C-alpha cells in the first residue's frame, strides 16, 4: 500500500465520522425541536447501555470458587457506592475497574 491510499482512507474515515457527529446538530439545530422518540431514546439509552454492560461483564462469573465471584461482587459494590456518592458514571466505572484489577492481581491471585 502506498501513502496516498492510506491518507485517502484516513481522510474518508474522518469525514464520515465528523459527518455522523455533526448531522444531528445540523438537522435539529436552531429552533427546530427534536421528535419525541429522539428525546425518549436520549433519556433511556444510557441506562440500557449500562445494564447491558453489567450483564456482559458478569456473564462469565463462576460461583464454584470464591475467587470466581468475590472480586466481581466487591467491584460492583464499589461502583454502586461511588455512583451514590459522586453521581458520575465515569468515576464509578474507573473506581470499579481499578478495584477489580487490584483484587484480581494482588488479593485473589490464582
N, C-alpha and C positions, 0 to 999 in steps of 0.2 A: 504494500500500500504506500502511496506517496502522500506527502504532506498536504497537498491540496484537497485530496479526498477526505482526510481526517479533519482538516479545518472546515470543510464544507459540511461534514456530518455534525460537528460540534455547533456550527452556526445554525443549522436547521433545528437541532435539538433545543438550542437556546431560544430560538424564535417561537417554536411550538410551546415550550414551557412558559415563556413570558406571555404568549397569547392566551393560554389557558388560564393563567393567573389574572390577567387584566380583563378578560372577557366579561365576568360578572359586573365589574365596575363600569364597563362601557355600556352594558345592556341595562343595568338597573341604577346607574349613577344619576346624579342630579335629583330632580323632583319625582322621578318615577318610582313607585312603590313596588317592592318585590312581591310576587304572588305568595299567598298564604302557605302553600306547600313548601316553598323555599324557606320561609320563616320557621315553619314547624320542623323541617329537616335540620335547620341550623340549631334548634334547641334540643332535639332528641338524638342526633347522630353522635355527639361527643360521648354521651352516656352509653350508647350502644357499642361504640368502638372500645371504650374502656371495659365494658363487660366481655366483649369478645377477646380482648387482650388477657383478661384474667382467666377465662376459660382456656385459652391457648397455652398460657404459661403453666397452668395447673393440670393439664391433661395427662401428663406422664408421671404424676405423683404416685409413688409406691407406698402403700401402708404396711408392707411386710416388715420393714425395718425402720427403726427410729430415725436413722439418717436419711430416710427417703421422704419423710413428710414434715419433720420438725423445722428444718431451715425454711421451707416454704411457708409454714404456718406462722413462724416468727416474723418473716419478711412481710407477709400480708398484714399482720398486726401492726408492724411499723408503718406501712403505707397508710393504713387506716388512721392511726394516731397522728401521723404527720399531716394528713389531709384535714383532720378535725382541727388541729392546732393552726396550721398555716393557710388552709383553703387555697392551696396552689398545687395544681396537678403535677407540674414539673418537679417541684420539690419533693412531693410524695413519691413519685416514680424513682427519682435519684436516691432518696433515702432508703427505699425498699431494695433497690438494686445493690447499693453499697452494703447494706445489712446482709443481704443474701450471700453476696460474694465473700464477705468476711466470714460468715458462718461456714460456708462450704469449703473455704480454703484453709481455715485455721481451727475451727471448733469441731465440725463434723467431718473430719478427714477420713476417707475410706481406708 
